[in-house]
Amino acid sequence: MHIPTLIARKREGEELEAVEIECLINGYVTGEVPDYQMSAFAMAVFFQGMTPREIAALTGSMIRSGVVFQHPSGSPVVDKHSTGGIGDKVSLILAPLVAAAGCRVPMVSGRGLGITGGTLDKLESIPGFRVGISMEEAGELLEKNGLVMMGQTDRFCPADKKLYALRDVTGTVPSIALITASIMSKKMAESLEKLVLDVKWGSGAFMKTKEDARKLADEMAAVGAEMGVEVTAVLNEMSEPLGRTVGNALEVIESIECLNGGGPDDLRKIVLDLSEKIAGVSRGKLEELLDSGAARKKFDEMVISQGGALEDLGRLDEIHKAEVIREVFSASGGGVSRVDAGIIGQASLELGAGRAKAEDAVDFAVGIDRLVKIGEKISEGDLIARIHSRTEEAADLAMAQILAAIRVDPISE
């Protein structure tokens, strides 16, 4: 197959045949199709989109590029996926919660894309925590604990693993077709019975409008239906960060607060909203599992089984302590009317919590916490955020971004 011709046809908006997509993906996995050609193809898809038939073919090709989970009969096998947001640490809480409800959760996650954080990066801020789990070990952990949170292995959707990293650094992340194929290939390869999709829209999401989010949700649900999996999509606005923290270790700390029955109200609500769709138990029961410590116990079991130490969970703020901790205060009093998630996410990225290039390491210590929330009433001089930075210069830049992101309106008498 002449790859430049195939790229040119997609660039002109032509529909590709399933066999052509299969050859392209196979060639990319084996190295016959280089990154620069796949980058050009991804950009063509970004501008031209793909038909439902093409998306299904791309998803299937990615699944067939590796192995899939095989589950013994027994507990329901379920999972959740988010399309990405700022401060979105829901997976860290939902997976152990749903496992505590009696389900098996084979959660294969990714790293950060653009301004949005990645579950794997957050988990790796726990010293010793291993996300590089083999398929065989993953099966054993599922039987033992009811959950595993892992990265893609070389054998699990390897085509998506390569393309996922490439999209992050080539400006092709916000493509409905590529997002759909990426998410659904991994989730379908988990051999699930139920899947809930947290589809974000707004300034801190890849989908900027609710209409685009709905379109993405519909595409993913259609792929799931074709493959016999019960898929529920929930649309959530990402106009402000979720919870009060953005950054890897900071988000793990906040997740543990939620697993202990506390945490910010908006974080707890969305965890329960999504868990309710797949757990097979009532919302009241899920609340009980959070408040009783049952979900926290599952989280601890996972941490131990995957190489972490429980004693480290209570001192992540000491283990990952940034050199500069800068408090940001409000210049005026009133009601908080905006905390722009996109700007906050960019600030966290530039502090070092995210990646500019696929091979970049993330800094576990940096980020933002103690963020105010929309609707809160504050006085002049009140704390509205706290910056964790490696340098004063980086803190200065983040402070300017935070002040631009947060708006406080006077409250009329």
Helices and strands as residue ranges (DSSP letters): H 3-11, H 18-30, H 35-48, H 52-64, E 78-82, H 90-100, E 105-108, H 119-123, H 135-145, E 147-150, H 158-168, H 176-189, E 194-201, H 210-226, E 230-237, H 248-259, H 265-278, H 283-291, H 294-305, H 310-313, H 316-319, E 324-329, E 334-339, H 341-348, I 349-353, E 367-369, E 377-378, E 383-389, H 392-405, E 406-409
